Amino acid sequence: MTRNCNDSFNDLITGLYSKTLVEKPCKIINIHSQYSVDIEYYDNNKSDYLYKVPVKHLQTSKAYVFLGLNIGDRGTVRFFDNDVTNYICGNGKTSEAVRQHDINDNAFTCGFYPSPEQYVFPQGEIVIGTTSGAIVNITGENITISGGNVTINATSITLGEKTTIDGKVFLEHTHSNGNEGSPTGGVI
């Protein structure tokens, strides 16, 4: 069979694609902190290891959702287009390095599990739960908290005009016996 220039070009492109790192499934094998882990990743049915991989958490400048990491947790390791060393150190300047999709420029994101290991999630718009059974479920205007004890540490709690707790209706009102104007709940 005679090869032509298109065959050579296709071989070149295939070789480039096979060496370009983008994202791979992995699992945590060691935890240095909630921001740095060692992982075992899978590439072409072989496992390999990366050490002190930065962890990507869901956070903004004013809020976060924190999921505690454990050995055995699964996710993906993503490889960035360019050197991210300065970014990780808090320096916004770009690097002088010319590397691309390098194995050293990576981040771990948790939550990509094989089908047999996935949870069966309860119905809801936002559901936060643990394997031990504690669940916070937000659906429409309702919030349901279930499983174990619920502790609220707050400087004040405001109940609506009519709030039901354990089948008893509480109305918001104030007492004037030493705590002028402080709202308390009255039972109907």
Short mmCIF file of the C-alpha atoms (twelve columns), coordinates in Angstrom:
data_MODEL
# 
_entry.id   MODEL 
# 
loop_
_atom_site.group_PDB 
_atom_site.id 
_atom_site.type_symbol 
_atom_site.label_atom_id 
_atom_site.label_alt_id 
_atom_site.label_comp_id 
_atom_site.label_asym_id 
_atom_site.label_seq_id 
_atom_site.Cartn_x 
_atom_site.Cartn_y 
_atom_site.Cartn_z 
_atom_site.pdbx_PDB_model_num 
ATOM 1   C CA . MET A 1   0.000   0.000  0.000  1 
ATOM 2   C CA . THR A 2   1.410   3.353  -1.005 1 
ATOM 3   C CA . ARG A 3   1.351   6.168  1.539  1 
ATOM 4   C CA . ASN A 4   0.695   9.733  0.469  1 
ATOM 5   C CA . CYS A 5   1.249   13.142 2.064  1 
ATOM 6   C CA . ASN A 6   -2.209  13.046 3.728  1 
ATOM 7   C CA . ASP A 7   -1.254  9.847  5.558  1 
ATOM 8   C CA . SER A 8   1.893   11.488 6.904  1 
ATOM 9   C CA . PHE A 9   -0.047  14.604 7.932  1 
ATOM 10  C CA . ASN A 10  -2.661  12.464 9.739  1 
ATOM 11  C CA . ASP A 11  0.125   10.573 11.557 1 
ATOM 12  C CA . LEU A 12  1.617   13.897 12.671 1 
ATOM 13  C CA . ILE A 13  -1.727  15.202 13.976 1 
ATOM 14  C CA . THR A 14  -2.489  11.901 15.744 1 
ATOM 15  C CA . GLY A 15  0.938   12.002 17.404 1 
ATOM 16  C CA . LEU A 16  0.369   15.563 18.639 1 
ATOM 17  C CA . TYR A 17  -3.070  14.745 20.010 1 
ATOM 18  C CA . SER A 18  -1.810  11.672 21.817 1 
ATOM 19  C CA . LYS A 19  0.817   13.763 23.659 1 
ATOM 20  C CA . THR A 20  -1.472  16.693 24.549 1 
ATOM 21  C CA . LEU A 21  -2.606  16.558 28.166 1 
ATOM 22  C CA . VAL A 22  -6.092  17.938 28.792 1 
ATOM 23  C CA . GLU A 23  -7.970  16.123 31.588 1 
ATOM 24  C CA . LYS A 24  -7.809  12.630 33.079 1 
ATOM 25  C CA . PRO A 25  -9.820  10.694 35.700 1 
ATOM 26  C CA . CYS A 26  -8.002  10.175 38.984 1 
ATOM 27  C CA . LYS A 27  -8.298  9.450  42.718 1 
ATOM 28  C CA . ILE A 28  -6.639  10.893 45.814 1 
ATOM 29  C CA . ILE A 29  -3.904  8.720  47.341 1 
ATOM 30  C CA . ASN A 30  -2.537  11.243 49.870 1 
ATOM 31  C CA . ILE A 31  -3.687  14.567 51.335 1 
ATOM 32  C CA . HIS A 32  -1.162  17.258 52.238 1 
ATOM 33  C CA . SER A 33  -3.871  19.858 52.998 1 
ATOM 34  C CA . GLN A 34  -7.330  20.717 51.688 1 
ATOM 35  C CA . TYR A 35  -5.458  22.559 48.918 1 
ATOM 36  C CA . SER A 36  -2.830  19.974 47.898 1 
ATOM 37  C CA . VAL A 37  -3.135  16.249 47.189 1 
ATOM 38  C CA . ASP A 38  -1.238  13.373 45.605 1 
ATOM 39  C CA . ILE A 39  -3.242  11.545 42.966 1 
ATOM 40  C CA . GLU A 40  -3.225  8.386  40.916 1 
ATOM 41  C CA . TYR A 41  -4.430  9.158  37.401 1 
ATOM 42  C CA . TYR A 42  -5.330  6.872  34.540 1 
ATOM 43  C CA . ASP A 43  -3.896  7.240  31.031 1 
ATOM 44  C CA . ASN A 44  -4.507  4.672  28.282 1 
ATOM 45  C CA . ASN A 45  -5.442  1.992  30.833 1 
ATOM 46  C CA . LYS A 46  -2.261  2.550  32.856 1 
ATOM 47  C CA . SER A 47  -2.021  4.318  36.193 1 
ATOM 48  C CA . ASP A 48  0.566   6.955  37.035 1 
ATOM 49  C CA . TYR A 49  1.053   9.411  39.901 1 
ATOM 50  C CA . LEU A 50  1.257   13.173 40.409 1 
ATOM 51  C CA . TYR A 51  2.338   14.760 43.673 1 
ATOM 52  C CA . LYS A 52  1.238   17.971 45.426 1 
ATOM 53  C CA . VAL A 53  -1.476  18.748 42.910 1 
ATOM 54  C CA . PRO A 54  -3.426  21.964 43.702 1 
ATOM 55  C CA . VAL A 55  -7.115  21.413 44.539 1 
ATOM 56  C CA . LYS A 56  -9.861  23.406 42.829 1 
ATOM 57  C CA . HIS A 57  -12.686 24.178 45.275 1 
ATOM 58  C CA . LEU A 58  -16.000 25.853 44.474 1 
ATOM 59  C CA . GLN A 59  -15.463 29.379 45.795 1 
ATOM 60  C CA . THR A 60  -15.824 33.049 44.949 1 
ATOM 61  C CA . SER A 61  -14.395 36.151 46.628 1 
ATOM 62  C CA . LYS A 62  -17.365 36.175 49.054 1 
ATOM 63  C CA . ALA A 63  -18.657 32.592 49.295 1 
ATOM 64  C CA . TYR A 64  -17.692 28.925 49.119 1 
ATOM 65  C CA . VAL A 65  -19.032 25.399 49.186 1 
ATOM 66  C CA . PHE A 66  -16.503 23.217 50.994 1 
ATOM 67  C CA . LEU A 67  -16.303 19.458 50.534 1 
ATOM 68  C CA . GLY A 68  -13.772 17.828 52.854 1 
ATOM 69  C CA . LEU A 69  -11.333 15.624 50.966 1 
ATOM 70  C CA . ASN A 70  -10.582 11.992 51.818 1 
ATOM 71  C CA . ILE A 71  -8.131  9.431  50.511 1 
ATOM 72  C CA . GLY A 72  -9.923  7.471  47.780 1 
ATOM 73  C CA . ASP A 73  -12.053 10.422 46.630 1 
ATOM 74  C CA . ARG A 74  -12.265 10.556 42.865 1 
ATOM 75  C CA . GLY A 75  -12.243 13.384 40.385 1 
ATOM 76  C CA . THR A 76  -10.283 14.702 37.437 1 
ATOM 77  C CA . VAL A 77  -6.865  16.256 36.982 1 
ATOM 78  C CA . ARG A 78  -6.894  19.059 34.429 1 
ATOM 79  C CA . PHE A 79  -3.778  20.260 32.621 1 
ATOM 80  C CA . PHE A 80  -3.636  23.967 31.768 1 
ATOM 81  C CA . ASP A 81  -2.659  25.472 28.435 1 
ATOM 82  C CA . ASN A 82  0.352   27.289 29.905 1 
ATOM 83  C CA . ASP A 83  2.582   27.512 32.991 1 
ATOM 84  C CA . VAL A 84  0.406   28.428 36.028 1 
ATOM 85  C CA . THR A 85  3.194   28.562 38.645 1 
ATOM 86  C CA . ASN A 86  2.941   32.357 39.108 1 
ATOM 87  C CA . TYR A 87  -0.858  32.233 39.298 1 
ATOM 88  C CA . ILE A 88  -0.823  29.575 42.026 1 
ATOM 89  C CA . CYS A 89  1.675   31.647 44.034 1 
ATOM 90  C CA . GLY A 90  -0.646  34.677 43.834 1 
ATOM 91  C CA . ASN A 91  1.302   36.586 41.216 1 
ATOM 92  C CA . GLY A 92  -0.969  37.580 38.365 1 
ATOM 93  C CA . LYS A 93  1.892   37.962 35.900 1 
ATOM 94  C CA . THR A 94  2.311   35.368 33.221 1 
ATOM 95  C CA . SER A 95  5.310   33.116 33.222 1 
ATOM 96  C CA . GLU A 96  8.291   33.352 30.920 1 
ATOM 97  C CA . ALA A 97  8.063   29.575 30.386 1 
ATOM 98  C CA . VAL A 98  6.853   28.441 26.978 1 
ATOM 99  C CA . ARG A 99  5.511   25.048 27.995 1 
ATOM 100 C CA . GLN A 100 1.973   24.038 26.980 1 
ATOM 101 C CA . HIS A 101 -0.273  21.329 28.443 1 
ATOM 102 C CA . ASP A 102 2.612   20.334 30.694 1 
ATOM 103 C CA . ILE A 103 2.176   17.671 33.347 1 
ATOM 104 C CA . ASN A 104 3.324   20.216 35.999 1 
ATOM 105 C CA . ASP A 105 0.489   22.682 35.301 1 
ATOM 106 C CA . ASN A 106 -2.508  20.921 36.782 1 
ATOM 107 C CA . ALA A 107 -5.390  21.061 39.254 1 
ATOM 108 C CA . PHE A 108 -7.567  18.398 40.917 1 
ATOM 109 C CA . THR A 109 -11.346 18.774 40.844 1 
ATOM 110 C CA . CYS A 110 -13.374 16.314 42.890 1 
ATOM 111 C CA . GLY A 111 -16.550 14.543 41.895 1 
ATOM 112 C CA . PHE A 112 -16.055 12.484 38.717 1 
ATOM 113 C CA . TYR A 113 -16.967 8.925  39.766 1 
ATOM 114 C CA . PRO A 114 -17.404 5.708  37.778 1 
ATOM 115 C CA . SER A 115 -21.078 4.739  37.412 1 
ATOM 116 C CA . PRO A 116 -21.022 1.884  39.999 1 
ATOM 117 C CA . GLU A 117 -19.702 4.308  42.677 1 
ATOM 118 C CA . GLN A 118 -22.103 7.218  42.094 1 
ATOM 119 C CA . TYR A 119 -24.686 8.269  44.676 1 
ATOM 120 C CA . VAL A 120 -28.381 8.083  44.027 1 
ATOM 121 C CA . PHE A 121 -29.173 11.722 44.755 1 
ATOM 122 C CA . PRO A 122 -32.454 12.724 46.420 1 
ATOM 123 C CA . GLN A 123 -34.838 15.010 44.519 1 
ATOM 124 C CA . GLY A 124 -34.301 18.728 45.044 1 
ATOM 125 C CA . GLU A 125 -32.903 21.871 43.482 1 
ATOM 126 C CA . ILE A 126 -29.961 22.058 45.885 1 
ATOM 127 C CA . VAL A 127 -29.139 18.997 47.990 1 
ATOM 128 C CA . ILE A 128 -26.205 18.763 50.401 1 
ATOM 129 C CA . GLY A 129 -25.752 15.400 52.062 1 
ATOM 130 C CA . THR A 130 -23.352 12.972 53.689 1 
ATOM 131 C CA . THR A 131 -23.080 9.198  53.491 1 
ATOM 132 C CA . SER A 132 -24.120 9.064  57.157 1 
ATOM 133 C CA . GLY A 133 -27.571 10.449 56.251 1 
ATOM 134 C CA . ALA A 134 -27.500 14.166 57.146 1 
ATOM 135 C CA . ILE A 135 -29.239 16.094 54.352 1 
ATOM 136 C CA . VAL A 136 -30.095 19.715 53.608 1 
ATOM 137 C CA . ASN A 137 -32.597 19.857 50.746 1 
ATOM 138 C CA . ILE A 138 -33.686 23.148 49.152 1 
ATOM 139 C CA . THR A 139 -36.634 22.871 46.782 1 
ATOM 140 C CA . GLY A 140 -38.647 25.909 45.713 1 
ATOM 141 C CA . GLU A 141 -39.415 27.885 48.864 1 
ATOM 142 C CA . ASN A 142 -38.831 24.939 51.224 1 
ATOM 143 C CA . ILE A 143 -35.715 23.945 53.140 1 
ATOM 144 C CA . THR A 144 -35.629 20.518 54.782 1 
ATOM 145 C CA . ILE A 145 -32.868 19.531 57.212 1 
ATOM 146 C CA . SER A 146 -32.821 15.882 58.274 1 
ATOM 147 C CA . GLY A 147 -30.592 13.367 60.031 1 
ATOM 148 C CA . GLY A 148 -29.193 13.680 63.536 1 
ATOM 149 C CA . ASN A 149 -29.082 16.834 65.642 1 
ATOM 150 C CA . VAL A 150 -29.331 20.343 64.195 1 
ATOM 151 C CA . THR A 151 -27.327 23.061 65.940 1 
ATOM 152 C CA . ILE A 152 -27.737 26.730 65.078 1 
ATOM 153 C CA . ASN A 153 -25.239 29.204 66.537 1 
ATOM 154 C CA . ALA A 154 -26.507 32.703 65.893 1 
ATOM 155 C CA . THR A 155 -26.742 36.082 67.611 1 
ATOM 156 C CA . SER A 156 -30.411 36.260 66.628 1 
ATOM 157 C CA . ILE A 157 -33.007 34.191 64.838 1 
ATOM 158 C CA . THR A 158 -35.999 35.823 63.174 1 
ATOM 159 C CA . LEU A 159 -39.136 33.784 62.652 1 
ATOM 160 C CA . GLY A 160 -41.746 34.813 60.115 1 
ATOM 161 C CA . GLU A 161 -45.167 36.093 61.095 1 
ATOM 162 C CA . LYS A 162 -46.433 32.573 61.604 1 
ATOM 163 C CA . THR A 163 -43.940 29.712 61.990 1 
ATOM 164 C CA . THR A 164 -44.803 26.094 62.815 1 
ATOM 165 C CA . ILE A 165 -42.363 24.018 64.899 1 
ATOM 166 C CA . ASP A 166 -43.323 20.446 65.860 1 
ATOM 167 C CA . GLY A 167 -46.960 21.182 65.012 1 
ATOM 168 C CA . LYS A 168 -47.119 24.304 67.245 1 
ATOM 169 C CA . VAL A 169 -47.642 27.689 65.600 1 
ATOM 170 C CA . PHE A 170 -45.351 30.464 66.844 1 
ATOM 171 C CA . LEU A 171 -46.167 34.139 66.352 1 
ATOM 172 C CA . GLU A 172 -43.525 36.848 66.462 1 
ATOM 173 C CA . HIS A 173 -44.058 39.325 69.288 1 
ATOM 174 C CA . THR A 174 -42.082 41.212 71.930 1 
ATOM 175 C CA . HIS A 175 -41.918 41.013 75.713 1 
ATOM 176 C CA . SER A 176 -41.261 44.046 77.862 1 
ATOM 177 C CA . ASN A 177 -40.015 42.229 80.973 1 
ATOM 178 C CA . GLY A 178 -36.414 43.441 81.060 1 
ATOM 179 C CA . ASN A 179 -35.647 42.800 77.406 1 
ATOM 180 C CA . GLU A 180 -37.418 45.786 75.792 1 
ATOM 181 C CA . GLY A 181 -38.136 45.164 72.162 1 
ATOM 182 C CA . SER A 182 -36.425 41.775 71.877 1 
ATOM 183 C CA . PRO A 183 -38.502 39.433 69.743 1 
ATOM 184 C CA . THR A 184 -39.507 36.096 71.207 1 
ATOM 185 C CA . GLY A 185 -41.800 33.379 70.008 1 
ATOM 186 C CA . GLY A 186 -45.231 32.929 71.467 1 
ATOM 187 C CA . VAL A 187 -47.161 29.676 71.077 1 
ATOM 188 C CA . ILE A 188 -50.743 29.550 69.841 1 
# 
